[in-house]
Amino acid sequence: MERYWQSNLRIMSVLLVIWAVVGLGCGVLFADSLSAFRFGGYPVGFWFAQQGSIITFVLLILAYAILLNRLDDKHSAELAELRRKAANGNTP
């Protein structure tokens, strides 16, 4: 169970760092530097502040759901195996 939460915290940490870099970094801190480039007719700094950070947030929620479903499947299989062994009297 501890490995599950360690994996979950690792996933959340990585996704939160990505969110902070895109939302705060690209949208606010590096906006002036990014505005030298254009995306869809708008400066990239403005685009990240208005659209990019929101789109990134939604994509990160999707990524979190997919990654946690995989993690749940993995650990559910391990838990079922441990329960099967315990029921047969084979404690690990």
Buried (B, 14 or more C-beta within 10 A) or exposed (E): EEEBEEBBEEBEEBBEEBBEBBBEBBBEEBBEEBBEEEBEEEBBBBBBBEBBBBEBBEBBEEBBEEBBEEBEEEBEEEEEEEEEEEEEEEEE
